[in-house]
Amino acid sequence: MERKDLESLFTRAREVNALVIGDLMLDEYLWGKAERISPEAPVQVVDVTREDLRLGGAGNVVNNLVALGCQVAVCSVIGGDENGTHLRHAFTGKGVDISGVFEDPLRRTSKKTRVIAANQQIVRIDRESKDAISPEFEEKLLAFIASEASRFHVILVSDYLKGVLTGKVLAAITSAGRRLGIPVVVDPKGIDYAKYRGATILTPNRKEAEAASHMAITDEATLLKAGDKLLSSLDLDALLITRSEQGMSLFLQNAAPTHIPTVAREVFDVTGAGDTVLSVLSLGLACGLSMAEAAGIANVAAGIAVGKLGTSTVAPAEIIAEIGHGHPDSDAKIKNLDVLATIIAEEKAKGKRVVFTNGCFDLLHVGHVKYLQKSRTFGDLLIVGLNSDASVRGLKGETRPLIGQDERAHILAALDCVDYVVIFGEDTPLRLIETLQPLVLVKGGDYTPERVVGKEVVESYGGRVELVTFVDGKSTTNIIEKIRKCH
């Protein structure tokens, strides 16, 4: 996926309403130094210098979704204790809807304490409930799912086997997803995957897939057998097996598996990487991406997550930077209209004067460059609307363009005088002009003001049209004719 499309994805994330259902817990980190051995027993003494309390379990999935920009609601059962109160406050502080979180005074809210020294985990202490929730609270979850599921674009199931996701609750989730056409994305646990039957996609790691399929995964052949077995037996749309340094393998109904290689990176901590995969994959599906596209982005996000210590989130900017590192300067200038509109609104608020021009810019030549340099002098930012390949063919015939739209966009973006490039598919840039509302609209000197598309729009809010004369004899047509004569 290109950088501009990824930026649009995260722009759309603000409109995604996601429901997370699963086991909530707190992750406590005690950071310190271990420089001596206890005289009481042969163990290290950790001098704690910093304490950190984070949302864990399904709460880390919520954290990831919030970091990605989504609107999030959570559904679970917690204890009527201090840790449960802390969870509630943490969620409300992030703007998370907790109307589906129910407090059982007889239940213990899970808390995992990790003691870390010199970036190494010394010990983990678990205080938690593992019993299934009572029938009373099971009914509360079922009622919430029945009444509220329709308002969400995606449902995420985060199972840590702590008793919230009973068979009835899971059946209600998958049934609601199928009935409403909502993707149900599950991070599974245990060996009995029958309880997840009918989900849209499961995201087990290799060991979990081995346990659930009762097959050792030792090579590609056994991987394919295990994946096909789980996919077919559980009535899934897809299965995504995460394989650590070997990347991911995506299994789809009636299609060959797709293997997604990982990006080489130093691993500090795999804690929470599965939550990151679950969150990013779900966002992609909620925004209409294909399984393969969503899984590819989730793979990149997981690689970033394992480079961090502890349960951490991955920000959109980190994913964009990782995917767009090939051409960081030009990639950063090429935008889709939805993203560019937000950027330009912010720039206008700072008092920036926006200039707009458009064209095919096929076989960029000195005439184009001088035209764009002159256009830039009329304001503080120059936006170039670039005709798509289909649009160019409609305007200039089937033999054009000579250079594809992506290459033309990168060439334009490499110019210092150009601030942003946006590709459009219509014959005219009127929609771009109406959306961006530039102060100055520039066209070539071969136009008259009356023929400039968007003139009335720009002048309606006090803008103006500027005509710039092209360099004589410099045109794509002349270059093509010269090439024909010489060769």
ChimeraX attribute file (.defattr): number of C-alpha atoms within 10 A of each C-alpha:
attribute: neighborCount
match mode: 1-to-1
recipient: residues
	/A:1	11
	/A:2	13
	/A:3	23
	/A:4	21
	/A:5	15
	/A:6	22
	/A:7	21
	/A:8	17
	/A:9	20
	/A:10	22
	/A:11	18
	/A:12	18
	/A:13	21
	/A:14	13
	/A:15	14
	/A:16	20
	/A:17	18
	/A:18	26
	/A:19	25
	/A:20	23
	/A:21	30
	/A:22	28
	/A:23	25
	/A:24	30
	/A:25	26
	/A:26	24
	/A:27	21
	/A:28	21
	/A:29	21
	/A:30	18
	/A:31	21
	/A:32	18
	/A:33	15
	/A:34	16
	/A:35	11
	/A:36	11
	/A:37	12
	/A:38	10
	/A:39	9
	/A:40	6
	/A:41	8
	/A:42	8
	/A:43	12
	/A:44	15
	/A:45	17
	/A:46	19
	/A:47	14
	/A:48	15
	/A:49	10
	/A:50	10
	/A:51	11
	/A:52	11
	/A:53	14
	/A:54	21
	/A:55	22
	/A:56	25
	/A:57	24
	/A:58	27
	/A:59	25
	/A:60	26
	/A:61	33
	/A:62	32
	/A:63	26
	/A:64	24
	/A:65	29
	/A:66	21
	/A:67	15
	/A:68	22
	/A:69	18
	/A:70	23
	/A:71	20
	/A:72	22
	/A:73	21
	/A:74	24
	/A:75	24
	/A:76	23
	/A:77	28
	/A:78	27
	/A:79	19
	/A:80	16
	/A:81	15
	/A:82	10
	/A:83	17
	/A:84	25
	/A:85	14
	/A:86	15
	/A:87	21
	/A:88	16
	/A:89	14
	/A:90	16
	/A:91	19
	/A:92	11
	/A:93	9
	/A:94	14
	/A:95	13
	/A:96	19
	/A:97	16
	/A:98	17
	/A:99	11
	/A:100	20
	/A:101	19
	/A:102	18
	/A:103	19
	/A:104	18
	/A:105	12
	/A:106	11
	/A:107	19
	/A:108	22
	/A:109	27
	/A:110	22
	/A:111	23
	/A:112	18
	/A:113	17
	/A:114	19
	/A:115	19
	/A:116	21
	/A:117	20
	/A:118	11
	/A:119	14
	/A:120	13
	/A:121	16
	/A:122	15
	/A:123	10
	/A:124	12
	/A:125	11
	/A:126	11
	/A:127	13
	/A:128	16
	/A:129	18
	/A:130	15
	/A:131	12
	/A:132	14
	/A:133	20
	/A:134	15
	/A:135	10
	/A:136	9
	/A:137	17
	/A:138	20
	/A:139	14
	/A:140	18
	/A:141	24
	/A:142	16
	/A:143	15
	/A:144	14
	/A:145	19
	/A:146	14
	/A:147	9
	/A:148	12
	/A:149	19
	/A:150	15
	/A:151	12
	/A:152	19
	/A:153	22
	/A:154	24
	/A:155	27
	/A:156	25
	/A:157	26
	/A:158	27
	/A:159	22
	/A:160	19
	/A:161	17
	/A:162	20
	/A:163	17
	/A:164	28
	/A:165	25
	/A:166	19
	/A:167	14
	/A:168	13
	/A:169	21
	/A:170	23
	/A:171	18
	/A:172	16
	/A:173	27
	/A:174	24
	/A:175	18
	/A:176	20
	/A:177	23
	/A:178	14
	/A:179	10
	/A:180	14
	/A:181	13
	/A:182	23
	/A:183	22
	/A:184	26
	/A:185	27
	/A:186	25
	/A:187	23
	/A:188	22
	/A:189	18
	/A:190	13
	/A:191	13
	/A:192	11
	/A:193	18
	/A:194	13
	/A:195	17
	/A:196	24
	/A:197	19
	/A:198	20
	/A:199	27
	/A:200	22
	/A:201	28
	/A:202	26
	/A:203	26
	/A:204	22
	/A:205	19
	/A:206	22
	/A:207	15
	/A:208	18
	/A:209	29
	/A:210	19
	/A:211	17
	/A:212	20
	/A:213	20
	/A:214	12
	/A:215	16
	/A:216	15
	/A:217	19
	/A:218	10
	/A:219	8
	/A:220	9
	/A:221	10
	/A:222	14
	/A:223	19
	/A:224	15
	/A:225	15
	/A:226	22
	/A:227	26
	/A:228	18
	/A:229	15
	/A:230	21
	/A:231	21
	/A:232	14
	/A:233	13
	/A:234	20
	/A:235	16
	/A:236	19
	/A:237	18
	/A:238	25
	/A:239	28
	/A:240	28
	/A:241	23
	/A:242	25
	/A:243	17
	/A:244	18
	/A:245	13
	/A:246	13
	/A:247	19
	/A:248	23
	/A:249	24
	/A:250	22
	/A:251	25
	/A:252	21
	/A:253	14
	/A:254	7
	/A:255	8
	/A:256	10
	/A:257	18
	/A:258	14
	/A:259	16
	/A:260	18
	/A:261	16
	/A:262	18
	/A:263	15
	/A:264	10
	/A:265	11
	/A:266	11
	/A:267	15
	/A:268	14
	/A:269	18
	/A:270	17
	/A:271	16
	/A:272	24
	/A:273	29
	/A:274	21
	/A:275	28
	/A:276	30
	/A:277	28
	/A:278	27
	/A:279	30
	/A:280	26
	/A:281	28
	/A:282	28
	/A:283	29
	/A:284	25
	/A:285	21
	/A:286	24
	/A:287	18
	/A:288	12
	/A:289	15
	/A:290	13
	/A:291	20
	/A:292	22
	/A:293	15
	/A:294	21
	/A:295	26
	/A:296	23
	/A:297	20
	/A:298	25
	/A:299	25
	/A:300	23
	/A:301	26
	/A:302	27
	/A:303	26
	/A:304	23
	/A:305	27
	/A:306	23
	/A:307	16
	/A:308	19
	/A:309	16
	/A:310	22
	/A:311	25
	/A:312	24
	/A:313	25
	/A:314	22
	/A:315	18
	/A:316	19
	/A:317	13
	/A:318	13
	/A:319	21
	/A:320	22
	/A:321	14
	/A:322	17
	/A:323	18
	/A:324	19
	/A:325	13
	/A:326	10
	/A:327	12
	/A:328	14
	/A:329	13
	/A:330	20
	/A:331	21
	/A:332	20
	/A:333	22
	/A:334	26
	/A:335	23
	/A:336	19
	/A:337	20
	/A:338	16
	/A:339	20
	/A:340	23
	/A:341	16
	/A:342	12
	/A:343	13
	/A:344	21
	/A:345	13
	/A:346	12
	/A:347	15
	/A:348	15
	/A:349	9
	/A:350	9
	/A:351	9
	/A:352	15
	/A:353	17
	/A:354	23
	/A:355	27
	/A:356	27
	/A:357	23
	/A:358	22
	/A:359	17
	/A:360	23
	/A:361	23
	/A:362	22
	/A:363	16
	/A:364	15
	/A:365	13
	/A:366	12
	/A:367	17
	/A:368	21
	/A:369	18
	/A:370	16
	/A:371	20
	/A:372	23
	/A:373	16
	/A:374	14
	/A:375	27
	/A:376	23
	/A:377	12
	/A:378	18
	/A:379	15
	/A:380	15
	/A:381	22
	/A:382	26
	/A:383	27
	/A:384	26
	/A:385	24
	/A:386	25
	/A:387	27
	/A:388	23
	/A:389	23
	/A:390	18
	/A:391	20
	/A:392	25
	/A:393	15
	/A:394	14
	/A:395	15
	/A:396	11
	/A:397	11
	/A:398	11
	/A:399	8
	/A:400	17
	/A:401	22
	/A:402	13
	/A:403	15
	/A:404	14
	/A:405	21
	/A:406	14
	/A:407	11
	/A:408	23
	/A:409	27
	/A:410	18
	/A:411	14
	/A:412	24
	/A:413	23
	/A:414	15
	/A:415	13
	/A:416	10
	/A:417	20
	/A:418	20
	/A:419	21
	/A:420	23
	/A:421	28
	/A:422	22
	/A:423	25
	/A:424	22
	/A:425	15
	/A:426	15
	/A:427	14
	/A:428	18
	/A:429	20
	/A:430	15
	/A:431	13
	/A:432	21
	/A:433	20
	/A:434	12
	/A:435	13
	/A:436	21
	/A:437	23
	/A:438	27
	/A:439	22
	/A:440	23
	/A:441	28
	/A:442	27
	/A:443	23
	/A:444	18
	/A:445	14
	/A:446	11
	/A:447	12
	/A:448	11
	/A:449	15
	/A:450	10
	/A:451	10
	/A:452	17
	/A:453	15
	/A:454	20
	/A:455	20
	/A:456	13
	/A:457	17
	/A:458	19
	/A:459	15
	/A:460	11
	/A:461	11
	/A:462	10
	/A:463	17
	/A:464	18
	/A:465	19
	/A:466	18
	/A:467	17
	/A:468	16
	/A:469	14
	/A:470	18
	/A:471	14
	/A:472	7
	/A:473	10
	/A:474	13
	/A:475	18
	/A:476	17
	/A:477	12
	/A:478	11
	/A:479	13
	/A:480	12
	/A:481	11
	/A:482	11
	/A:483	10
	/A:484	9
	/A:485	7
	/A:486	6
	/A:487	6
